[in-house]
Amino acid sequence: TQKQSTITSFFTKR
Amino acid sequence: MLELRLVQGGLLKKVLESIKDLVNDANFDCSATGFSLQAMDSSQVAVVALLLRPEGFERYWCDRNISMGMNLNNMAKMLKCAGNDDIITLKAEDGSDTVTFMFESPTQDKIADFEMKLMDINSERLGFPEADYHAIVRMPSSEFARICKDLSSIGNTVVISVTKEGVRFSTRGDIGTANVVCRQNTAVDKPEEATIIEMNEPVSLTFGLRYMNSLTKATPLSNTVTLSLSSGLPAVVEYRIAEMGYIRFYLAPKIEE
């Protein structure tokens, strides 16, 4: 099964 | 104070139509770099990044960096009142909690101004490092929109795979499966009709079609779309806005649990 990832798990907040 | 005069006002209307369903509220930033926006959708799956460079405006005046928080649905309502050929000017006084949109008809016989309340938005910006993508696909934006729309009537997710064969869009649903393969094609009458595939490594990623379909609302902004893909990383879907800048969407993939 697949789950939807989130953008914040890939990119850091500046 | 800020004053931005955009002769192609229809462009700003299209920009709003392409992002208002994805993002509710956003800060528009105005600086020497241009008129920009970065905002995430409420489920944190997609980020939209917009840049309209100063050169694209007939007048681009902002004497200091300004960030204006706007409700995009309300902004879209106001911009809908502008004609497609109207010249649009944005104006804001220092310290004001409103922004004024001025619409001028091309023949200058009708001038309207709409004042909209600004809002305070706490938004953190994300840093997007420069990446070497496994594959970059450039194709006609209308073709990409058509594929996303067609596949969403069959399934909820799309697998985008780039191989030597071309770029494959696949879905699966209760009623069956669908596959669309686009091969590189540069033998076209107009350059914007070409499909160009640059592949460093084969890549396969899965995305929610609901989000993909939402991104394709930017189709009227550009004849072509560029998909930048790397395994396990968000896709970048870019629509270039002629001579002015771009609208980019970063879309998080579905991953194995």
Interface residues (C-beta under 8 A of the other chain):
Chain A: T1 Q2 K3 Q4 S5 T6 I7 T8 S9 F10 F11 T12 K13 R14
Chain B: M40 S43 Q44 V45 A46 V47 E124 R125 L126 G127 F128 P129 T157 T206 G208 L233 P234 Y250 A252 P253 K254 I255 E256 E257
